[in-house]
Amino acid sequence: MIKFFRKIRYDLMEKNKTGRYLKYAIGEIVLVVIGILIALQINNWNEEKKLIKIEHQLLENLITSLKKDSTEIVKIIPYLSKSVKQHNQFINSSVEEIINTSSEVQISEMLFDLWLGVFSFFPRYGTYNSIVSSKGIDIIESKSIKSKLIDLYDYDYKRYESIDLVLDNSYQNSLLPFLNKEIGFHVNANVEHGIIDKNKFKNKYEALQLKCENLTSQLYPSLMQLQNIQKNVNALLKELQVEMNK
């Protein structure tokens, strides 16, 4: 093709046909410019395809990570809900009401429900941190998804962890040692518990009520924050799925 254009140019120059040569030269320049523009457009298309592929991979990784978080949250919320309910029952019931209507086995089950508040949710930051550190967040096109990701990981998760840290310290350093030493209730590594003695429970009931009152103010906010996280995670998962299917 290049030889063909050169031959035409030489023929025109030899025949001294200046007007035709100028037209040809302009046409050749236009063709070169068009060729460059086409090459640039093809390159842009290829780059765009690469970015779309990378974005889809990022979204897929986020979906996988958030689904794991959602599964864990679904397991933990019922535990915290049972614990909150049992705290309130002990706070609002007299020892006589508990002793006269419940067997030692039933009281042990109540204490186990109380113990369930020890469970914590541990968010998975790996995928999100990797995306942020590699500036992958800029590749995600949806502004809504970017905003929700930042709110979830940098605010919701962090706030929950701050609340949970205080709660966990109270359980580990106050309630669990009290249940073990003063009432004789403990849970083993297989999450199995023994049967308590009613007399020990009765003698330490007022102290147990005080423990429950102190812990409720920490446990309830933790449960509320976790329920809010569950709602936000599910909403983000739906939006990510929609974006993936575009």
MIBA-917592 format. One record per atom (N, C-alpha, C): atom name; residue number from 1; x, y, z. Coordinates in steps of 0.05 Angstrom, whole numbers, plus 5000, padded with zeros to 4 digits. Layout:
   atome   num      X      Y      Z
      CA   NUM      X      Y      Z
...
***
This chain:
   atome   num      X      Y      Z
       N     1   5017   4976   5000
      CA     1   5000   5000   5000
       C     1   5017   5025   5000
       N     2   5039   5025   5016
      CA     2   5057   5048   5018
       C     2   5071   5052   4991
       N     3   5079   5031   4977
      CA     3   5092   5032   4951
       C     3   5073   5043   4930
       N     4   5047   5036   4933
      CA     4   5027   5046   4914
       C     4   5024   5076   4916
       N     5   5023   5087   4941
      CA     5   5020   5116   4944
       C     5   5046   5130   4934
       N     6   5069   5118   4939
      CA     6   5094   5131   4930
       C     6   5095   5133   4900
       N     7   5086   5112   4886
      CA     7   5086   5111   4857
       C     7   5069   5134   4846
       N     8   5045   5137   4858
      CA     8   5027   5158   4849
       C     8   5040   5185   4853
       N     9   5053   5189   4876
      CA     9   5066   5214   4882
       C     9   5089   5220   4862
       N    10   5104   5200   4856
      CA    10   5126   5204   4837
       C    10   5116   5211   4809
       N    11   5095   5197   4800
      CA    11   5083   5202   4774
       C    11   5073   5231   4772
       N    12   5060   5240   4793
      CA    12   5050   5268   4793
       C    12   5072   5288   4792
       N    13   5093   5283   4807
      CA    13   5116   5301   4808
       C    13   5130   5302   4780
       N    14   5132   5279   4768
      CA    14   5146   5278   4742
       C    14   5130   5292   4720
       N    15   5104   5291   4722
      CA    15   5087   5304   4702
       C    15   5081   5333   4709
       N    16   5093   5342   4731
      CA    16   5091   5370   4740
       C    16   5061   5378   4743
       N    17   5047   5360   4753
      CA    17   5019   5366   4758
       C    17   5016   5374   4788
       N    18   5023   5400   4793
      CA    18   5025   5410   4821
       C    18   4998   5409   4835
       N    19   4977   5417   4822
      CA    19   4950   5418   4834
       C    19   4942   5390   4843
       N    20   4945   5371   4825
      CA    20   4938   5343   4832
       C    20   4955   5333   4855
       N    21   4980   5340   4854
      CA    21   4998   5331   4875
       C    21   4991   5342   4903
       N    22   4983   5367   4903
      CA    22   4975   5379   4929
       C    22   4950   5365   4939
       N    23   4931   5360   4921
      CA    23   4907   5346   4930
       C    23   4914   5318   4940
       N    24   4932   5305   4926
      CA    24   4940   5279   4935
       C    24   4954   5280   4962
       N    25   4972   5300   4966
      CA    25   4986   5303   4991
       C    25   4967   5307   5014
       N    26   4947   5325   5009
      CA    26   4927   5330   5030
       C    26   4912   5305   5036
       N    27   4904   5291   5015
      CA    27   4889   5265   5019
       C    27   4905   5245   5035
       N    28   4932   5244   5029
      CA    28   4949   5226   5043
       C    28   4951   5233   5072
       N    29   4953   5259   5078
      CA    29   4954   5268   5106
       C    29   4928   5261   5120
       N    30   4905   5265   5106
      CA    30   4880   5258   5118
       C    30   4878   5229   5124
       N    31   4887   5212   5106
      CA    31   4887   5183   5110
       C    31   4904   5175   5134
       N    32   4928   5188   5136
      CA    32   4946   5182   5158
       C    32   4933   5190   5185
       N    33   4920   5214   5185
      CA    33   4907   5223   5209
       C    33   4884   5204   5217
       N    34   4868   5196   5196
      CA    34   4846   5178   5201
       C    34   4857   5151   5212
       N    35   4879   5142   5201
      CA    35   4891   5117   5210
       C    35   4900   5119   5239
       N    36   4912   5142   5246
      CA    36   4921   5146   5274
       C    36   4897   5146   5293
       N    37   4876   5161   5284
      CA    37   4852   5162   5301
       C    37   4839   5135   5305
       N    38   4838   5119   5283
      CA    38   4827   5092   5286
       C    38   4844   5075   5305
       N    39   4870   5078   5302
      CA    39   4888   5063   5320
       C    39   4884   5071   5349
       N    40   4881   5097   5353
      CA    40   4877   5107   5380
       C    40   4850   5097   5391
       N    41   4830   5097   5374
      CA    41   4803   5087   5383
       C    41   4804   5058   5390
       N    42   4818   5042   5373
      CA    42   4821   5014   5379
       C    42   4835   5009   5405
       N    43   4856   5025   5409
      CA    43   4871   5023   5434
       C    43   4854   5031   5458
       N    44   4837   5052   5455
      CA    44   4818   5060   5476
       C    44   4798   5037   5482
       N    45   4788   5025   5461
      CA    45   4769   5003   5465
       C    45   4783   4980   5480
       N    46   4807   4974   5472
      CA    46   4821   4952   5486
       C    46   4826   4959   5516
       N    47   4834   4984   5521
      CA    47   4838   4993   5549
       C    47   4812   4992   5564
       N    48   4790   5000   5551
      CA    48   4764   5000   5565
       C    48   4756   4972   5571
       N    49   4761   4953   5553
      CA    49   4754   4925   5558
       C    49   4770   4914   5581
       N    50   4796   4922   5582
      CA    50   4813   4914   5605
       C    50   4802   4924   5631
       N    51   4794   4950   5632
      CA    51   4784   4962   5656
       C    51   4758   4949   5665
       N    52   4741   4943   5645
      CA    52   4716   4929   5651
       C    52   4721   4902   5663
       N    53   4740   4888   5652
      CA    53   4747   4861   5662
       C    53   4758   4863   5691
       N    54   4775   4883   5695
      CA    54   4787   4887   5722
       C    54   4765   4894   5742
       N    55   4747   4912   5733
      CA    55   4725   4921   5750
       C    55   4707   4897   5758
       N    56   4701   4880   5739
      CA    56   4684   4856   5744
       C    56   4698   4838   5765
       N    57   4724   4835   5762
      CA    57   4739   4818   5781
       C    57   4738   4830   5809
       N    58   4741   4857   5811
      CA    58   4740   4870   5837
       C    58   4712   4866   5849
       N    59   4691   4870   5833
      CA    59   4664   4867   5843
       C    59   4659   4838   5852
       N    60   4669   4820   5836
      CA    60   4665   4791   5843
       C    60   4679   4785   5870
       N    61   4703   4795   5874
      CA    61   4718   4791   5899
       C    61   4703   4803   5922
       N    62   4692   4827   5918
      CA    62   4677   4840   5939
       C    62   4652   4824   5947
       N    63   4638   4814   5926
      CA    63   4614   4798   5931
       C    63   4621   4773   5948
       N    64   4643   4760   5940
      CA    64   4651   4736   5955
       C    64   4657   4743   5984
       N    65   4672   4764   5989
      CA    65   4679   4773   6016
       C    65   4654   4780   6032
       N    66   4637   4796   6020
      CA    66   4613   4806   6035
       C    66   4593   4783   6040
       N    67   4592   4763   6023
      CA    67   4574   4740   6028
       C    67   4584   4725   6052
       N    68   4610   4723   6055
      CA    68   4621   4709   6079
       C    68   4615   4725   6104
       N    69   4617   4752   6102
      CA    69   4610   4769   6125
       C    69   4581   4766   6132
       N    70   4564   4766   6112
      CA    70   4535   4764   6116
       C    70   4528   4737   6129
       N    71   4541   4716   6121
      CA    71   4536   4689   6133
       C    71   4543   4689   6162
       N    72   4565   4702   6169
      CA    72   4574   4702   6197
       C    72   4555   4720   6214
       N    73   4547   4742   6203
      CA    73   4529   4760   6217
       C    73   4502   4746   6223
       N    74   4492   4732   6203
      CA    74   4467   4717   6206
       C    74   4468   4697   6230
       N    75   4492   4686   6234
      CA    75   4495   4667   6256
       C    75   4497   4681   6283
       N    76   4510   4704   6284
      CA    76   4516   4717   6309
       C    76   4492   4733   6320
       N    77   4477   4746   6303
      CA    77   4454   4762   6312
       C    77   4435   4747   6331
       N    78   4427   4722   6324
      CA    78   4409   4708   6342
       C    78   4422   4703   6370
       N    79   4448   4698   6370
      CA    79   4462   4695   6396
       C    79   4460   4720   6413
       N    80   4466   4743   6401
      CA    80   4465   4768   6416
       C    80   4436   4774   6424
       N    81   4417   4767   6407
      CA    81   4388   4772   6413
       C    81   4380   4756   6438
       N    82   4388   4731   6438
      CA    82   4382   4713   6461
       C    82   4394   4724   6486
       N    83   4419   4734   6484
      CA    83   4433   4744   6507
       C    83   4420   4769   6518
       N    84   4412   4787   6500
      CA    84   4398   4812   6509
       C    84   4372   4804   6523
       N    85   4357   4786   6512
      CA    85   4332   4777   6523
       C    85   4336   4766   6551
       N    86   4357   4749   6554
      CA    86   4362   4737   6580
       C    86   4372   4757   6601
       N    87   4388   4776   6592
      CA    87   4396   4797   6610
       C    87   4372   4811   6622
       N    88   4353   4818   6604
      CA    88   4329   4832   6613
       C    88   4312   4815   6631
       N    89   4311   4789   6626
      CA    89   4295   4772   6644
       C    89   4306   4771   6672
       N    90   4333   4769   6674
      CA    90   4345   4768   6701
       C    90   4342   4795   6715
       N    91   4344   4817   6700
      CA    91   4342   4844   6711
       C    91   4314   4848   6722
       N    92   4294   4839   6707
      CA    92   4266   4845   6714
       C    92   4252   4823   6730
       N    93   4266   4802   6737
      CA    93   4253   4780   6753
       C    93   4267   4777   6780
       N    94   4251   4770   6800
      CA    94   4263   4765   6826
       C    94   4274   4737   6826
       N    95   4291   4731   6846
      CA    95   4303   4705   6847
       C    95   4282   4683   6853
       N    96   4261   4691   6868
      CA    96   4240   4672   6874
       C    96   4225   4664   6849
       N    97   4220   4683   6831
      CA    97   4206   4677   6806
       C    97   4222   4658   6789
       N    98   4249   4661   6789
      CA    98   4266   4643   6773
       C    98   4268   4616   6786
       N    99   4273   4615   6812
      CA    99   4277   4590   6826
       C    99   4251   4573   6827
       N   100   4228   4586   6831
      CA   100   4203   4571   6835
       C   100   4191   4561   6809
       N   101   4200   4573   6786
      CA   101   4188   4565   6761
       C   101   4207   4550   6742
       N   102   4232   4547   6751
      CA   102   4252   4536   6733
       C   102   4268   4514   6747
       N   103   4275   4493   6733
      CA   103   4293   4473   6744
       C   103   4322   4481   6741
       N   104   4340   4466   6753
      CA   104   4368   4472   6751
       C   104   4377   4471   6721
       N   105   4366   4452   6707
      CA   105   4373   4450   6678
       C   105   4364   4475   6663
       N   106   4339   4483   6669
      CA   106   4329   4507   6656
       C   106   4344   4532   6663
       N   107   4352   4535   6688
      CA   107   4368   4558   6696
       C   107   4395   4557   6683
       N   108   4406   4533   6680
      CA   108   4432   4531   6666
       C   108   4429   4539   6637
       N   109   4407   4533   6624
      CA   109   4402   4542   6597
       C   109   4399   4572   6595
       N   110   4387   4584   6616
      CA   110   4385   4613   6617
       C   110   4413   4626   6618
       N   111   4430   4614   6635
      CA   111   4457   4625   6638
       C   111   4473   4621   6612
       N   112   4467   4599   6598
      CA   112   4480   4595   6572
       C   112   4472   4616   6552
       N   113   4446   4623   6552
      CA   113   4436   4644   6534
       C   113   4450   4671   6541
       N   114   4454   4675   6567
      CA   114   4468   4699   6576
       C   114   4497   4699   6565
       N   115   4509   4676   6566
      CA   115   4537   4672   6557
       C   115   4540   4677   6528
       N   116   4519   4673   6512
      CA   116   4521   4675   6482
       C   116   4529   4703   6473
       N   117   4526   4723   6490
      CA   117   4534   4750   6483
       C   117   4564   4752   6478
       N   118   4579   4732   6485
      CA   118   4608   4732   6482
       C   118   4617   4731   6452
       N   119   4599   4722   6435
      CA   119   4605   4719   6407
       C   119   4609   4746   6393
       N   120   4629   4748   6376
      CA   120   4635   4773   6362
       C   120   4636   4768   6332
       N   121   4631   4789   6317
      CA   121   4633   4788   6288
       C   121   4661   4800   6280
       N   122   4675   4786   6263
      CA   122   4701   4795   6254
       C   122   4700   4801   6224
       N   123   4698   4827   6217
      CA   123   4696   4834   6188
       C   123   4721   4825   6172
       N   124   4717   4819   6147
      CA   124   4739   4812   6129
       C   124   4747   4837   6114
       N   125   4770   4848   6120
      CA   125   4780   4873   6107
       C   125   4798   4867   6084
       N   126   4807   4843   6080
      CA   126   4828   4837   6061
       C   126   4823   4847   6033
       N   127   4799   4840   6022
      CA   127   4793   4848   5994
       C   127   4791   4878   5992
       N   128   4777   4890   6011
      CA   128   4773   4919   6010
       C   128   4800   4934   6012
       N   129   4816   4926   6031
      CA   129   4842   4939   6035
       C   129   4860   4936   6010
       N   130   4858   4913   5998
      CA   130   4874   4908   5973
       C   130   4865   4926   5951
       N   131   4839   4930   5949
      CA   131   4828   4947   5928
       C   131   4836   4976   5933
       N   132   4834   4985   5958
      CA   132   4841   5012   5964
       C   132   4871   5018   5960
       N   133   4888   4999   5969
      CA   133   4917   5003   5967
       C   133   4927   5003   5938
       N   134   4913   4989   5921
      CA   134   4921   4988   5892
       C   134   4906   5008   5876
       N   135   4891   5026   5889
      CA   135   4874   5046   5876
       C   135   4853   5034   5858
       N   136   4845   5010   5864
      CA   136   4824   4997   5849
       C   136   4797   5010   5853
       N   137   4794   5025   5875
      CA   137   4769   5038   5881
       C   137   4762   5058   5858
       N   138   4783   5069   5845
      CA   138   4779   5088   5823
       C   138   4768   5074   5798
       N   139   4772   5048   5796
      CA   139   4763   5033   5772
       C   139   4733   5028   5774
       N   140   4723   5026   5799
      CA   140   4694   5020   5802
       C   140   4679   5045   5792
       N   141   4661   5040   5773
      CA   141   4648   5062   5759
       C   141   4625   5074   5776
       N   142   4610   5057   5790
      CA   142   4587   5066   5805
       C   142   4595   5083   5830
       N   143   4586   5108   5830
      CA   143   4592   5125   5853
       C   143   4577   5116   5878
       N   144   4553   5105   5873
      CA   144   4537   5094   5896
       C   144   4551   5071   5910
       N   145   4563   5053   5894
      CA   145   4577   5030   5905
       C   145   4602   5039   5920
       N   146   4616   5058   5909
      CA   146   4640   5069   5922
       C   146   4633   5081   5949
       N   147   4611   5096   5950
      CA   147   4603   5109   5974
       C   147   4595   5089   5995
       N   148   4579   5069   5987
      CA   148   4570   5048   6005
       C   148   4593   5031   6016
       N   149   4613   5026   5999
      CA   149   4637   5011   6008
       C   149   4652   5026   6030
       N   150   4656   5052   6025
      CA   150   4671   5068   6044
       C   150   4655   5070   6071
       N   151   4629   5074   6069
      CA   151   4612   5076   6093
       C   151   4613   5050   6109
       N   152   4612   5027   6094
      CA   152   4611   5001   6108
       C   152   4637   4995   6122
       N   153   4659   4996   6106
      CA   153   4685   4988   6116
       C   153   4698   5008   6135
       N   154   4696   5033   6128
      CA   154   4710   5054   6143
       C   154   4694   5066   6166
       N   155   4667   5061   6166
      CA   155   4651   5072   6188
       C   155   4636   5050   6203
       N   156   4618   5035   6189
      CA   156   4601   5015   6202
       C   156   4618   4994   6216
       N   157   4637   4982   6202
      CA   157   4653   4961   6213
       C   157   4670   4971   6236
       N   158   4682   4995   6232
      CA   158   4700   5006   6253
       C   158   4684   5013   6278
       N   159   4660   5024   6274
      CA   159   4643   5031   6297
       C   159   4635   5006   6313
       N   160   4627   4985   6298
      CA   160   4620   4960   6312
       C   160   4644   4949   6328
       N   161   4668   4949   6316
      CA   161   4691   4938   6330
       C   161   4698   4954   6355
       N   162   4693   4980   6354
      CA   162   4698   4996   6379
       C   162   4678   4988   6401
       N   163   4653   4985   6394
      CA   163   4633   4977   6413
       C   163   4638   4949   6423
       N   164   4645   4931   6405
      CA   164   4649   4903   6412
       C   164   4673   4899   6430
       N   165   4694   4916   6426
      CA   165   4718   4914   6443
       C   165   4711   4918   6472
       N   166   4695   4939   6477
      CA   166   4687   4945   6505
       C   166   4670   4922   6516
       N   167   4651   4912   6500
      CA   167   4634   4890   6508
       C   167   4650   4865   6514
       N   168   4669   4858   6497
      CA   168   4685   4834   6500
       C   168   4701   4836   6526
       N   169   4712   4859   6531
      CA   169   4727   4863   6556
       C   169   4710   4858   6581
       N   170   4685   4868   6579
      CA   170   4666   4864   6602
       C   170   4660   4834   6606
       N   171   4656   4820   6584
      CA   171   4650   4792   6586
       C   171   4673   4776   6597
       N   172   4697   4781   6585
      CA   172   4720   4765   6592
       C   172   4730   4771   6620
       N   173   4728   4796   6628
      CA   173   4740   4804   6654
       C   173   4720   4807   6677
       N   174   4694   4806   6670
      CA   174   4674   4809   6691
       C   174   4653   4787   6692
       N   175   4637   4784   6672
      CA   175   4615   4765   6673
       C   175   4624   4736   6674
       N   176   4641   4728   6655
      CA   176   4649   4700   6653
       C   176   4664   4690   6678
       N   177   4683   4705   6689
      CA   177   4696   4697   6714
       C   177   4675   4695   6737
       N   178   4656   4713   6738
      CA   178   4635   4713   6758
       C   178   4618   4687   6756
       N   179   4609   4681   6732
      CA   179   4593   4657   6728
       C   179   4608   4632   6736
       N   180   4634   4631   6729
      CA   180   4650   4608   6734
       C   180   4656   4604   6764
       N   181   4666   4625   6777
      CA   181   4675   4623   6805
       C   181   4652   4625   6825
       N   182   4633   4643   6820
      CA   182   4613   4648   6840
       C   182   4588   4630   6837
       N   183   4581   4622   6813
      CA   183   4557   4606   6809
       C   183   4564   4578   6800
       N   184   4589   4573   6791
      CA   184   4597   4546   6782
       C   184   4587   4540   6754
       N   185   4583   4560   6738
      CA   185   4574   4555   6710
       C   185   4597   4561   6691
       N   186   4603   4542   6674
      CA   186   4624   4547   6654
       C   186   4616   4532   6628
       N   187   4628   4541   6606
      CA   187   4624   4529   6580
       C   187   4651   4520   6569
       N   188   4652   4495   6560
      CA   188   4678   4484   6551
       C   188   4683   4491   6521
       N   189   4705   4480   6511
      CA   189   4714   4487   6484
       C   189   4694   4477   6463
       N   190   4679   4457   6469
      CA   190   4658   4446   6451
       C   190   4632   4460   6454
       N   191   4632   4483   6468
      CA   191   4608   4499   6473
       C   191   4586   4482   6487
       N   192   4595   4466   6507
      CA   192   4577   4451   6524
       C   192   4579   4461   6552
       N   193   4557   4462   6566
      CA   193   4557   4473   6593
       C   193   4546   4452   6613
       N   194   4554   4456   6638
      CA   194   4545   4438   6659
       C   194   4519   4448   6671
       N   195   4511   4435   6693
      CA   195   4486   4442   6708
       C   195   4494   4455   6734
       N   196   4483   4478   6739
      CA   196   4490   4494   6763
       C   196   4474   4484   6788
       N   197   4483   4493   6811
      CA   197   4470   4487   6836
       C   197   4451   4511   6842
       N   198   4426   4505   6848
      CA   198   4406   4525   6853
       C   198   4414   4544   6876
       N   199   4425   4532   6897
      CA   199   4432   4548   6921
       C   199   4453   4569   6914
       N   200   4474   4561   6899
      CA   200   4494   4580   6891
       C   200   4482   4602   6874
       N   201   4464   4594   6856
      CA   201   4451   4614   6838
       C   201   4435   4633   6855
       N   202   4420   4623   6875
      CA   202   4403   4639   6892
       C   202   4419   4659   6908
       N   203   4441   4650   6919
      CA   203   4458   4667   6936
       C   203   4472   4689   6921
       N   204   4477   4685   6896
      CA   204   4491   4705   6880
       C   204   4473   4719   6859
       N   205   4447   4717   6863
      CA   205   4429   4727   6843
       C   205   4430   4758   6841
       N   206   4431   4771   6864
      CA   206   4432   4801   6864
       C   206   4457   4811   6850
       N   207   4479   4798   6855
      CA   207   4504   4805   6842
       C   207   4502   4800   6812
       N   208   4488   4778   6804
      CA   208   4484   4772   6776
       C   208   4467   4794   6763
       N   209   4447   4803   6777
      CA   209   4430   4825   6766
       C   209   4446   4850   6760
       N   210   4464   4857   6778
      CA   210   4481   4880   6774
       C   210   4499   4877   6750
       N   211   4510   4853   6746
      CA   211   4526   4847   6723
       C   211   4510   4851   6697
       N   212   4486   4841   6698
      CA   212   4468   4843   6675
       C   212   4461   4872   6668
       N   213   4456   4887   6689
      CA   213   4449   4916   6685
       C   213   4472   4930   6671
       N   214   4496   4925   6681
      CA   214   4520   4938   6669
       C   214   4525   4929   6640
       N   215   4521   4904   6635
      CA   215   4527   4893   6608
       C   215   4506   4901   6587
       N   216   4481   4904   6596
      CA   216   4460   4910   6577
       C   216   4465   4935   6562
       N   217   4476   4955   6575
      CA   217   4481   4981   6562
       C   217   4503   4979   6541
       N   218   4518   4957   6541
      CA   218   4539   4952   6521
       C   218   4530   4932   6500
       N   219   4515   4912   6509
      CA   219   4506   4891   6491
       C   219   4485   4900   6471
       N   220   4467   4916   6480
      CA   220   4445   4925   6463
       C   220   4455   4942   6439
       N   221   4473   4962   6444
      CA   221   4484   4978   6422
       C   221   4499   4960   6402
       N   222   4513   4940   6412
      CA   222   4528   4921   6395
       C   222   4509   4906   6377
       N   223   4487   4897   6388
      CA   223   4467   4883   6372
       C   223   4454   4902   6351
       N   224   4448   4926   6359
      CA   224   4435   4945   6340
       C   224   4454   4952   6317
       N   225   4480   4955   6324
      CA   225   4499   4962   6303
       C   225   4503   4938   6284
       N   226   4503   4914   6295
      CA   226   4506   4891   6278
       C   226   4482   4887   6260
       N   227   4458   4892   6269
      CA   227   4434   4891   6253
       C   227   4435   4912   6231
       N   228   4445   4935   6237
      CA   228   4448   4956   6217
       C   228   4468   4948   6196
       N   229   4490   4935   6204
      CA   229   4510   4925   6185
       C   229   4498   4904   6167
       N   230   4483   4886   6179
      CA   230   4470   4865   6162
       C   230   4453   4878   6140
       N   231   4437   4898   6147
      CA   231   4421   4912   6127
       C   231   4438   4925   6106
       N   232   4459   4938   6114
      CA   232   4476   4952   6094
       C   232   4492   4932   6077
       N   233   4501   4910   6088
      CA   233   4515   4890   6072
       C   233   4496   4878   6051
       N   234   4472   4871   6059
      CA   234   4453   4860   6040
       C   234   4446   4879   6018
       N   235   4443   4905   6025
      CA   235   4436   4925   6004
       C   235   4460   4928   5985
       N   236   4484   4928   5996
      CA   236   4508   4930   5979
       C   236   4511   4906   5961
       N   237   4506   4882   5971
      CA   237   4508   4858   5955
       C   237   4488   4859   5931
       N   238   4464   4868   5936
      CA   238   4445   4871   5914
       C   238   4454   4890   5893
       N   239   4465   4912   5901
      CA   239   4475   4932   5882
       C   239   4499   4922   5867
       N   240   4517   4907   5880
      CA   240   4539   4895   5866
       C   240   4531   4875   5845
       N   241   4511   4859   5852
      CA   241   4501   4839   5833
       C   241   4489   4852   5809
       N   242   4474   4874   5813
      CA   242   4462   4889   5791
       C   242   4484   4900   5773
       N   243   4505   4911   5785
      CA   243   4527   4923   5770
       C   243   4542   4901   5754
       N   244   4545   4878   5765
      CA   244   4558   4855   5752
       C   244   4543   4846   5727
       N   245   4516   4848   5728
      CA   245   4499   4838   5707
       C   245   4494   4858   5685
       N   246   4506   4882   5687
      CA   246   4502   4902   5666
       C   246   4517   4894   5641
***
